[in-house]
Structure formats: structure tokens, C-alpha cells
Amino acid sequence: MSQLPRLSGRELVRALGKVGFVLKRQQGSHMILRREYPWAQTVVPDHKELDRGTLRAILRQAEVSVLQLYNLLNDS
């Protein structure tokens, strides 16, 4: 299950919120999310569909694996 899902920026923000990220501010179409512990910050573009390279870079910055992302998306 290493293949990345197709997500919008808002879907990714919702998933990252489950691991402690909060929206700090938004500048244009860029949403800046921050987690206090362990400290991490990432920028998520507010697009209908994120490019796979962009999604992979955001996950790397957020220290979230692809498997964790799938679990976050499937938790309701």
C-alpha cells in the first residue's frame, strides 16, 4: 500500500489534524499547518488534487508515513 492516494488539499488538512496539526494561517491558496510536539510545520496548497510529489514532500515534512495516512483517511 505504498502508492499515494489522490487527495485534495482540504482532505489532507483534515487527515493531518488527526495527528495534532492545526491551521495557523492561510496566505492565498497556501495553508500553513503546525504541530507543537514533536514540532513540525508544513504548507499545504488548497488545490482540488495535490500532485504526488507535493503530497510526498508534505508527508515527509509532517513525519507521517503513507500507511499512517491511509489509516488517518479511513478513521471516521
Secondary structure, DSSP 8 states (H G I E B T S, - for coil): --S-----HHHHHHHHHTTT-EEEEEETTEEEEEETTTTEEEEEE--SS--HHHHHHHHHHHT--HHHHHHHHH--
